[in-house]
Amino acid sequence: MERKNVAWNMIGSFIYAGSSMLLTALVNHIIGTDQGGIFGFAFSTFGQQMFLVAYFGMRPIQSTDVSGNYTFSEYRRARYLSCVAAVILGIGYIVWKLFVASPDYTLEKCLVVFLMVLYKVLDGFADVYESEFQRVGRLYRTGQAMTYRTLLSVFCFLTTLIITKNLVLSSGVAVISQGAGILIFDKGMAGNMPEIALHRREGKEWEILKEGFLLFLSVFLDGLIFAMAKYAVDAQMTSIDNAIFVAIFMPTSVINLAANFVIRPFLTKLSYLWEERSYHGFVREISKLSGVILVLTVIALIGAWAIGVPVLGAIYNVDLNPYLWGLLAIVFGGGLFALMNLFYYVLVIMKQQKRIFFGYVPVCILSYFLSFSLVKAGGINGGAFSYLLSMLLLMLCFMGQAAYVLIKEKKGLLK
C-alpha cells in the first residue's frame, strides 16, 4: 500500500504540475502568443490566485485530522463557502479591471479570465475529496483522481482549441470537463469508501474556516508575492509580453517541484529533532537541505545560461534573446523561493505560524512597489529582477526569524 500511495502521488503531482507548466506553451503554438498571453495570465496567475482562495489552506488541516475533529461533509461545506468567495472575488476583479483600472480589457480577455477562475475554483473544490482520501490512508486515490481529471480536462481543452481555434469556447469546455472529472473520479471514488463520514453538525464549517484563516492569509500572500511581477506585466504591458514572461518564469516551477521532493521527506525527521531539542542535529539537517537547494539552483543557472533562451523560446514560441539576464534573475529567484519554502516549513515545525504571516505582510507591500516600478522602468527584465528581489527579501525574513527562534529556544527564553 505504501509503495502504491507514493507512486500514484508522484504520478498525479507530475501530471498536474506538468500540465500547468506546458498549457500556455501549447496555446501559444496553436493560436499564437497574443492569445497565449491572455490564457497564461488567466490560468497561471489570476486563476491560480483564486484557486488559493477556494483552497483556503485547508489541506494541511483536513489531511492531518486523523482524530476526526470534523467530518468530510463539514470540510466539504466549508469548501463550498470558500469556492463561492473565490468566484465573487474573481468577478469583482474583472469588473474593476474592465471599468476602472484597464478599460482596454477586451470582452474576450474578461471571458477567458472568468472561465479560468471557474476552472481553478473547481480544482480547489476537488481538493476537498483528495485531502479526504489522504486522511483515510488512501493517498493513491488522491493521485489517481488528480491524474484522471487533469488528463480529461486538458485533453478536452486542447482538442477543442485545435479544432475551433476559439479560446473562449475551449476554456468553457475545460470548465465543463473539470466538473465532469470531479463527479466521475473524485465523487465516484468517495462513494466507494464507507470510512468517509458524511454526517454533518450545524456550524462546524465556520469553525473550520476560522481555524484555517491565518494559514489561508499566509498562503494567499505567498501566492501574491510570487506572482506580483506577473500582475505588473499584465497591467503595464501587452498580452504578448505576458506570454514571454510566462516563458521565462517556467523554470521556477521545475526548481520548486524538485526542491519539494528533496525537502518533504525530511520534514518528519526535522520535527522529531526539534521536539527532542536536538538543536545541533536540527541545524545540520537544515544546512544539508539548504546545500542541496543551492546546488540545484547553480545547475539550473548554468542550464539557463547555456540553453535556456533557445529551448524555452522554442517551447513557448516566443523570442527570448533580449531576456537572458531576466531569465537568469528568475531562475536565481526560483532557487531563493525554494530556500524560503524550507524555512517556511522550519517555522511551522517550530510552531511559529504567526511569524510567517507577519513576515508575508511587509514583503507583500514592498513587492508591490518593487514590481510595478521596475516593470515600468525596465519592462520584462525589470519584472524579473523585481521577482528576484522579492524572493530574496522573503527568504531573508524567514531565515532570520528561524535563527532568532532557535537562539531564544536554546537560551530557554521561549515558552
C-alpha positions in Angstrom: 0.0 0.0 0.0 2.8 2.4 0.9 4.5 2.0 -2.5 1.2 2.4 -4.2 0.5 5.6 -2.3 3.9 7.1 -3.1 3.8 6.0 -6.8 0.4 7.4 -7.6 1.0 10.6 -5.6 4.2 11.2 -7.7 2.3 10.5 -10.9 -0.5 12.8 -10.0 1.8 15.6 -8.9 3.9 15.4 -12.0 1.0 15.3 -14.4 -0.7 18.2 -12.6 2.4 20.3 -12.4 3.5 19.4 -16.0 0.1 20.4 -17.5 0.2 23.7 -15.6 3.7 24.4 -17.0 3.1 23.5 -20.6 -0.5 24.5 -21.3 0.4 28.1 -22.1 3.2 26.9 -24.4 0.7 24.7 -26.3 -1.8 27.6 -26.6 1.0 29.8 -28.0 1.7 27.2 -30.7 -1.9 26.6 -31.6 -3.4 30.1 -31.7 -0.5 32.5 -31.3 1.3 34.3 -28.5 -1.2 37.2 -28.2 -4.0 34.9 -27.1 -1.4 32.7 -25.3 -0.5 35.6 -23.2 -4.2 36.2 -22.3 -4.5 32.5 -21.4 -1.2 32.5 -19.4 -2.3 35.3 -17.2 -5.8 33.9 -16.7 -4.7 30.4 -16.0 -1.3 30.6 -14.2 -1.6 34.0 -12.5 -5.1 35.2 -11.6 -6.8 31.8 -11.8 -4.1 30.4 -9.5 -4.7 33.2 -7.0 -8.4 32.4 -6.9 -7.5 28.7 -6.5 -5.8 29.7 -3.3 -9.0 31.4 -2.1 -11.0 28.3 -2.9 -8.3 26.0 -1.3 -8.3 28.3 1.8 -5.2 26.5 3.2 -7.4 23.6 4.3 -5.5 20.6 3.1 -2.9 20.5 5.9 -5.8 20.7 8.4 -8.0 18.1 6.8 -5.4 15.6 5.7 -3.8 15.5 9.2 -7.2 15.4 11.1 -6.8 11.7 11.9 -8.7 12.1 15.2 -11.8 13.1 13.2 -12.5 16.5 14.8 -14.5 17.3 11.7 -16.3 15.1 9.2 -15.8 15.0 5.4 -19.2 16.7 4.9 -18.2 19.5 7.2 -15.0 20.1 5.3 -16.9 19.9 2.0 -19.4 22.5 3.2 -16.6 24.8 4.3 -15.1 24.4 0.8 -18.4 25.3 -0.8 -18.2 28.6 1.1 -14.6 29.3 0.1 -15.3 28.5 -3.5 -18.2 30.9 -3.7 -16.0 33.6 -2.1 -13.4 32.9 -4.8 -15.9 33.3 -7.7 -17.2 36.5 -6.2 -13.7 37.9 -5.8 -12.9 36.9 -9.4 -16.0 38.7 -10.8 -15.1 41.7 -8.7 -11.6 41.8 -10.1 -12.8 41.6 -13.7 -15.4 44.3 -13.1 -12.7 46.5 -11.5 -10.3 46.0 -14.4 -13.0 46.5 -17.0 -14.5 49.7 -15.7 -11.7 51.3 -13.5 -8.2 50.1 -13.9 -7.9 48.9 -17.5 -10.8 50.0 -19.7 -8.9 48.4 -22.7 -9.6 44.9 -21.3 -11.4 43.1 -24.2 -14.5 41.1 -23.8 -12.6 38.0 -24.8 -10.0 38.5 -22.1 -12.7 39.1 -19.5 -14.4 35.8 -20.5 -11.2 33.8 -20.5 -10.2 35.1 -17.1 -13.7 34.4 -15.7 -13.7 30.8 -17.1 -10.2 30.1 -15.8 -11.4 31.4 -12.4 -14.2 28.8 -12.6 -11.7 26.1 -13.7 -9.3 26.8 -10.9 -12.1 27.1 -8.3 -13.3 23.6 -9.3 -9.7 22.5 -8.9 -9.8 23.9 -5.4 -13.1 22.1 -4.7 -11.7 18.8 -5.9 -9.0 19.1 -3.3 -11.6 18.5 -0.5 -12.1 15.0 -1.8 -8.4 14.4 -2.5 -7.5 15.6 1.0 -10.1 13.2 2.5 -8.6 10.3 0.5 -5.2 11.1 2.1 -6.8 11.4 5.6 -8.3 7.9 5.4 -4.9 6.4 4.2 -5.8 6.1 0.5 -3.2 8.6 -0.9 -3.1 6.6 -4.1 -6.7 7.6 -4.7 -5.6 11.2 -4.4 -3.0 10.7 -7.1 -5.4 8.7 -9.3 -8.2 11.3 -9.1 -5.8 14.1 -9.8 -4.3 12.3 -12.8 -7.5 11.3 -14.4 -9.4 14.6 -14.1 -6.3 16.6 -15.2 -5.9 14.4 -18.3 -9.6 14.7 -19.1 -9.8 18.4 -18.8 -6.5 19.1 -20.6 -7.5 16.7 -23.4 -10.9 18.3 -23.9 -9.5 21.8 -23.8 -6.7 21.1 -26.3 -8.9 19.1 -28.7 -11.5 21.9 -28.8 -8.8 24.5 -29.3 -7.1 22.6 -32.1 -10.5 22.1 -33.9 -12.1 25.5 -33.3 -9.1 27.9 -32.6 -11.5 29.6 -30.2 -10.0 30.3 -26.8 -13.3 31.3 -25.1 -15.1 28.1 -26.3 -12.2 25.9 -25.4 -12.0 27.4 -21.9 -15.7 26.7 -21.4 -15.2 23.1 -22.4 -12.3 22.9 -19.9 -14.6 24.1 -17.1 -17.3 21.5 -18.1 -14.8 18.7 -18.3 -13.2 19.7 -15.0 -16.7 19.5 -13.3 -17.3 16.1 -15.0 -13.9 14.9 -13.8 -14.8 15.7 -10.2 -18.2 13.9 -10.5 -16.7 10.8 -12.2 -13.4 10.4 -10.4 -13.4 12.3 -7.1 -17.1 11.9 -6.1 -17.2 8.4 -7.7 -14.2 7.2 -5.7 -15.6 8.7 -2.5 -18.8 6.9 -2.9 -17.0 3.6 -2.7 -15.3 4.4 0.6 -17.6 3.6 3.6 -15.0 5.0 6.0 -15.7 8.6 4.8 -18.1 10.2 7.3 -21.0 12.0 5.6 -22.9 13.3 8.7 -22.7 17.0 9.4 -23.1 19.2 12.5 -24.5 22.7 12.1 -22.0 25.5 12.2 -18.9 23.3 12.1 -17.9 24.7 8.6 -17.4 28.1 10.2 -15.1 26.6 12.8 -13.0 25.1 10.1 -12.8 28.4 8.2 -11.8 30.2 11.4 -9.1 27.6 12.2 -7.6 27.8 8.7 -7.9 31.6 8.3 -4.4 32.6 9.3 -2.9 29.8 7.2 -5.1 30.9 4.3 -3.9 34.5 4.5 -0.3 33.4 4.6 -0.7 31.1 1.6 -2.7 33.9 -0.3 0.0 36.5 0.4 2.7 33.9 -0.6 1.0 33.4 -4.0 0.5 37.2 -4.4 4.2 37.9 -3.7 5.2 35.1 -6.1 3.0 36.4 -8.9 3.3 40.2 -8.3 5.7 40.7 -11.2 3.2 38.9 -13.5 0.4 41.3 -12.3 2.7 44.3 -13.0 3.5 43.0 -16.5 -0.2 42.4 -17.2 -1.2 45.9 -16.0 1.5 47.8 -17.9 2.5 45.7 -20.9 0.8 43.7 -23.8 -0.6 40.1 -23.9 2.5 39.1 -26.0 4.7 40.4 -23.1 2.6 38.2 -20.8 3.4 35.2 -22.9 7.1 36.0 -22.8 7.1 36.5 -19.1 5.3 33.2 -18.5 8.0 31.5 -20.7 10.9 32.8 -18.6 9.0 32.1 -15.4 8.6 28.4 -16.2 12.0 27.2 -14.7 10.9 28.4 -11.2 8.1 25.7 -11.2 10.7 23.0 -12.1 13.1 24.1 -9.4 10.3 24.3 -6.8 9.0 20.9 -7.7 12.5 19.4 -7.4 13.2 21.2 -4.1 9.9 19.9 -2.6 10.8 16.4 -3.4 14.1 17.0 -1.6 12.5 18.8 1.4 9.3 16.9 2.2 10.8 13.5 3.1 12.9 15.2 5.8 10.1 17.1 7.5 9.2 14.3 9.9 12.9 13.9 10.9 13.2 17.7 11.4 10.0 17.6 13.5 11.4 14.9 15.8 14.8 16.6 16.1 13.0 19.8 17.2 10.7 18.0 19.7 13.7 16.2 21.1 15.6 19.5 21.5 18.4 18.1 19.3 19.4 21.6 18.1 22.8 20.5 16.6 21.1 17.8 14.5 18.3 20.2 13.6 20.7 22.8 12.2 22.8 20.1 10.5 19.8 18.8 8.5 18.7 22.3 7.6 22.2 23.0 6.3 22.3 19.9 4.2 18.9 20.7 2.7 20.0 24.3 2.0 23.1 23.0 0.3 21.1 20.7 -2.0 18.8 23.5 -3.0 21.8 25.8 -3.7 23.4 23.1 -5.8 20.1 22.6 -7.8 19.9 26.4 -8.3 23.5 26.6 -9.6 22.8 23.7 -12.0 19.6 25.5 -13.2 21.5 28.7 -13.7 24.2 27.0 -15.8 21.5 25.3 -17.8 19.5 28.5 -18.3 22.6 30.4 -19.4 23.7 27.7 -21.8 20.4 26.6 -23.4 17.5 28.4 -21.7 16.8 31.0 -24.3 16.6 28.7 -27.4 14.9 25.9 -25.6 12.2 27.9 -23.8 11.8 30.1 -26.9 11.0 27.0 -29.0 8.7 25.5 -26.3 6.7 28.8 -25.9 7.0 30.0 -29.5 8.5 33.4 -28.4 11.8 35.3 -29.0 13.7 35.3 -25.7 17.0 36.6 -27.0 16.6 40.0 -25.3 15.8 38.4 -22.0 18.7 36.2 -21.0 19.5 38.3 -17.9 15.8 38.4 -16.9 15.7 34.5 -17.3 18.8 34.2 -15.0 17.2 36.5 -12.5 14.0 34.4 -12.5 16.0 31.2 -12.1 18.0 32.6 -9.2 14.8 33.9 -7.7 13.3 30.4 -8.0 16.1 29.0 -6.0 15.6 31.6 -3.3 11.9 30.8 -3.3 12.7 27.1 -2.8 15.1 28.1 0.1 12.4 30.3 1.5 10.0 27.3 1.5 12.5 25.3 3.5 12.5 28.0 6.2 8.7 28.3 6.0 8.5 24.6 7.0 11.1 25.2 9.7 8.9 27.9 11.2 5.9 25.6 11.0 7.8 22.9 12.8 8.8 25.5 15.4 5.0 26.3 15.7 5.7 29.9 14.8 2.8 30.4 12.2 2.2 34.0 13.4 5.8 34.9 12.5 5.2 33.5 9.0 2.1 35.7 8.5 3.7 38.8 9.8 6.7 38.1 7.6 4.5 38.0 4.5 2.7 41.3 5.1 5.6 43.8 4.8 7.3 41.8 2.0 4.0 41.8 0.1 3.7 45.6 0.3 7.4 46.1 -0.7 6.9 43.6 -3.6 4.0 45.6 -5.0 6.1 48.8 -5.2 9.2 46.9 -6.5 7.3 45.1 -9.2 5.2 47.9 -10.6 8.1 50.4 -10.5 10.7 48.0 -12.0 8.4 46.8 -14.8 7.6 50.4 -15.6 11.3 51.2 -15.8 12.7 48.0 -17.3 9.9 46.0 -18.8 10.2 42.2 -18.7 13.8 42.2 -17.4 12.7 44.7 -14.7 9.9 42.4 -13.7 12.3 39.5 -13.5 14.6 41.5 -11.2 11.7 42.6 -9.0 10.8 38.9 -8.6 14.4 38.1 -7.6 14.5 40.9 -5.0 11.1 39.9 -3.6 12.2 36.3 -3.1 15.5 37.5 -1.5 13.6 39.6 1.0 11.2 36.8 1.9 13.9 34.3 2.2 16.0 36.5 4.5 12.9 37.3 6.5 12.0 33.7 7.2 15.7 32.6 7.7 16.2 35.5 10.2 13.1 34.6 12.1 14.0 30.9 12.3 17.5 31.8 13.5 16.0 34.1 16.2 13.6 31.5 17.4 16.4 28.9 17.5 18.7 31.1 19.5 15.9 32.0 22.0 14.9 28.4 22.4 18.5 27.3 23.1 18.7 30.0 25.8 15.4 28.9 27.2 13.7 32.2 26.6 10.8 30.8 24.6 7.9 29.1 26.3 
